[in-house]
Amino acid sequence: MDFSLSDEQKAWQRKAREFSENEIRPLSVARDQIEGPFDPWHWDLIEKGSKLGLRTMAVPKAYGGPETDFVTQSLVMMELAKGDSAMSKAFSQNWKWSHLIAHACTEDQKERFLKPFLADHRYLMGRGITEPNAGSDNRLPPKEDPKAGFKLRAERDGDDWILNGEKCFIANGSVGSLFFVDARTDPSVNISQGGTLFLVPKETPGFRVGKLFNKSGWRFYQNAELFFENARVPHANVVGEVAGGSTKTGDGDVTGGDLFGDLELASNAVGVCDDACGLAMSYACSQNKAGKPLIDHQIVQVRLGEMHMLTEALRSFTLRVAWEHDQGHRSASGVLMVNFSSDVILRVTKLNMEIHGAEGCFMNARVEKLVRDAEIWPHLAADTVLRMKAVSKLKRPDTSNA
């Protein structure tokens, strides 16, 4: 198999690297230290990246976008995350829902929502799934329990649907222009059978943003509450079929977002690990302890070796899955990849802090920031335990002739 990069992939990688080094990294630590929760956001940065195509790079060519492949998207996320993990996520969040619009929406919906998305550098998207009492079970809901999962209700009223309920921790919640909102149109069955997905623009009557969440990590990335109080959404904004089970698309189809979401998190983790490896190597080569360079100490060499080994293993795993996606292969390897990325990013950022010693804990804000960002991984896209349950989707070996 040939995994060499094309000229186009190299060009996107180079563009992302330059933007990350010149625009993102200089802002990263300073904005992370703003008390917030909203103030760490930086619209000028989003606009600069958007003008380079970093906001819209997943939109198909047929609708005016560059239609980059998954390997390219993975490479770009890695480069952006080396500058700042949360800022990378602010861009890539839009690719996830660009895929959804392109593959699951009607031509009318594409016309109404893709055009303004492409035209406005501040047009961001998010998805409203999580609720105060429904989080991880949205990803793998018990099929026999109609009470599991999101509770937001949608009731038909002529040509409209009336939505009532709330969502929380929603990505781009305070800055988004369009949200994909999961609601129950049939509460008597589980969400895989009674869930419906709606397109909800921010100006929808009865829809408002609640509080913003101030987080320990990913502080640039905005998460907020969304409230629906008799919010009126036209039937024309239903994605797919009514009660078609909006979560069904998460079982392996690109339109569900889970497949891309796993790749997104793993790619982002590679960028953070690259940053940690660079910081650790630079520190080890510039400091002296016990009368010799820090890098000459065996324990430091072992830690550096482990950091680089794990980072390269994760990079290879991630790019292989991205390549498989581009070939049309859909398997459960993505969920294994994202769980591996959680283990790797936690370990690598911790080793980086250990190499920095007291400076990593008390004086080097970037070293400490990477650890805080990494702590988010076990709680993303459900959690590590529930994600691992998805291995049930792996094909079991045929033992009938054994």
Buried (B, 14 or more C-beta within 10 A) or exposed (E): EEEEBEEEBEEBBEBBBEBBEEBBBEBBBEBBEBEBBEEBBBEEBBEBBBEBBBBBBBBBEEBBBBBBBBBBBBBBBBBBBBBBBBBBBBBBBBBBBBBBBBEBBBEEBBEBBBEEBBEEBEBBBBBBBBBEEBBBBBBBBEEEEBEBBBBBBBEEEEEBBBBBBBBBBBBBBBBBBBBBBBBBBBBEBBBBBBBBBBBBBBEBEBBEBBEBBEBEBBBBBBBBBBBBEEBBBEEEBBBBEBBBBBBBBBBBBBBBBBBBBBBBBBBBBBBBBBBBBEBBBEBBEEBEEEEEEBBBBEEBEEBBEEBBEBBBEBBEBBBBBBBBBBEEEBBBBBBBBBBBBBBBBBBBBBBBBBBBBEBBEEEBEBBBBBBBBBBBBBEBBBBBEBBEEBEEEEEEEEEEEE
